[in-house]
Amino acid sequence: MTATVSTPHDASARAALIAELKASAPHEAALRLGVEPPARAAEVLGEMNPSMAQDILDALDTEARSRIAMAAPRDLAEQWARNTTYPEGSIGRLMDPPHATFRPETTVGQAIEMLRSLVRTALITYGYVTDSDGRLLGLVTMRDLLFNDRANRLGDVMLKDPFALHPTLDVSDAMRLTLNRHFPVYPVTDEAGRLVGLVRGSVIFEEEAFEIAAQPGAMVGVEKEERIATPLFGSFKFRHPWLLINLVTAFAAGGVVAMFQGTVDKLVILATFLPVLAGQSGNTGCQALAVTVRGITLGEIKPGGAMKLVAKEFFLGMANGAVTGVLTGIAMYILAESQGSPHAALLGVVVCFAMMGSCAISGISGAIVPLTLKRLGADPATASSIVVTTATDVASMGLLLGLASLVIR
C-alpha cells in the first residue's frame, strides 16, 4: 500500500471510488476503473487490498492493464506482475512491495536518512535486511533505529531469522500461523529465502473474513463475486444455473414420492407428515454441514479425524431423531386415531423410525459432502446445501413411504 499526498477533495473522491470498487464484483469494478485516467487508476489500486486490486487487474483487458502498470510506480507494477504468478487464495496474491530493504553493512544513520524519503511515498513499519541475492537476513524495528548509535551496522542490531510466510501458503493456513503473533506486517520469502513481498496482518484477516462471509452464499449457489450493488441481470446469471441444478435434484425427491404413489393413495394421512420429516432432517443436515465447513475453514479437522466427525454426526442425528421421532410418532398416532384409522399404532411407529433414520442420514450427508468436495480440491461450501437438502429429502420421504408400504398392507 502506498501513501500519497493530495488535497482533501482528491482524497475524498478517491475514497469514494475505492468504496465503490470494493462493493462491486471484479469485472464490474474493472469496467468502472477503465474510464479513469491510468495514473488515477494506479493510485486507487495501490491503496486497495492487494487481493482485490489483483482481481480487478485480472478482469481488465491487456491494453488497459498495461496502461495502468506503466502509470504506477515501478516497484508496485513489478509486485502486481509477481503476484499474478501465485494461485488464487494464496498469500502471494496479497503482497505489497518491500520498500525499506537494506544491506547488513548499512549503518543505522544511513538507514534513517534513506527512510526520510521513503516514508513520504510508502507506509513503512519495519526495515528488512537482505544479502546481495535478496535473501532475508533480519528485521529492523523503528525502536532499533531510535535507540542505537548511528554508526552501528544493521547486521549487528537486526532481529535475525524473523518469522516469514511462504507465497504459496493458503490464506486460511497463514491466518492460523499468525493468530498468536499479531504483527502488523509479515515478510514473504520464496523457497530460496528471498524476500518477494510483504503482507499486512489486516489484509490477511480481511481476506479470511471475506471468505467466511461468502460461505453461507456459496452453500446455496451464490457466487462470491456477487455484491449488493451487482446489477439485476448479473445476479440472475450468477444464481440461475444453481437454481436449475436444484430443480433437477428436486425432481429426484419427487420421483421417490411417485414410486410410492399407491401407498400415498391408500394412506393419504402420510402426506401430512412428509414436510415434517423433510424439514426436520433437512435442518439436521444443515447443522452438520455448518459445523463441518467451519471446522475445515479453521483447520480443526486433523488428519484421520474425518471418520470420527462422520460417526459423531451419525450418532448425533440418530439421537436427535429419536427424540423428535417419538414426539412425531405420538402426533401421528393421535391424528390417525382421531380419523378412525385401524393402523394408528403402526403409523406412529413408522413415523418414529423414519425420523430417526432420515436424521441419521442427514447428519452423515452434512459431514461427508463438504469433506468430499475438499478432498476433490473444490471449495467445501460450494452449493453443498443443495446436495445435502436433496439427500435429506430423498431419505426422509423414501424411508417414510417405504416403511409404510412394507409394514401396512
C-alpha positions, 0 to 999 in steps of 0.5 A: 500500500502506498501513501500519497499526498493530495488535497482533501477533495482528491482524497475524498473522491478517491475514497469514494471510488475505492468504496465503490470498487470494493462493493462491486464484483471484479469485472464490474469494478474493472469496467468502472476503473477503465474510464479513469485516467491510468495514473488515477487508476494506479493510485486507487489500486495501490491503496486497495487490498492487494487481493482485490486490486489483483482481481480487478487487474485480472478482469481488465483487458491487456491494453488497459492493464498495461496502461495502468502498470506503466502509470504506477510506480515501478516497484508496485507494477513489478509486485502486481506482475509477481503476484499474478504468478501465485494461485488464487487464495494464496498469500502471494496474491496479497503482497505489497512491495518491500520498500525499506530493504537494506544491506547488513553493512548499512549503518543505522544513520544511513538507514534513517536518512534513506527512510526520510524519503521513503516514508513520504511515498510508502507506509513503512513499519519495519526495515528488512535486511537482505544479502546481495541475492535478496535473501532475508537476513533480519528485521529492523524495528523503528525502536532499533533505529531510535535507540542505537548509535548511528554508526552501528551496522544493521547486521549487528542490531537486526532481529535475525531469522524473523518469522516469514510466510511462504507465497504459496501458503493458503490464506486460511493456513497463514491466518492460523500461523499468525493468530498468536503473533499479531504483527502488523506486517509479515515478510514473504520469502520464496523457497530460496529465502528471498524476500518477494513481498510483504503482507499486512496482518489486516489484509490477511484477516480481511481476506479470511473474513471475506471468505467466511462471509461468502460461505453461507452464499456459496452453500446455496449457489451464490457466487462470491463475486456477487455484491449488493450493488451487482446489477439485476441481470448479473445476479440472475446469471450468477444464481440461475444455473444453481437454481436449475441444478436444484430443480433437477435434484428436486425432481429426484425427491419427487420421483421417490414420492411417485414410486410410492404413489399407491401407498400415498393413495391408500394412506393419504394421512402420510402426506401430512407428515412428509414436510415434517420429516423433510424439514426436520432432517433437512435442518439436521443436515444443515447443522452438520454441514455448518459445523463441518465447513467451519471446522475445515475453514479453521483447520480443526479437522486433523488428519484421520479425524474425518471418520470420527466427525462422520460417526459423531454426526451419525450418532448425533442425528440418530439421537436427535431423531429419536427424540423428535421421532417419538414426539412425531410418532405420538402426533401421528398416532393421535391424528390417525386415531382421531380419523378412525384409522385401524393402523394408528399404532403402526403409523406412529411407529413408522413415523418414529423410525423414519425420523430417526433414520432420515436424521441419521442420514442427514447428519452423515450427508452434512459431514461427508459432502463438504469433506468430499468436495475438499478432498476433490480440491473444490471449495467445501461450501460450494452449493453443498446445501443443495446436495445435502437438502436433496439427500435429506429429502430423498431419505426422509420421504423414501424411508417414510413411504417405504416403511409404510408400504412394507409394514401396512398392507 
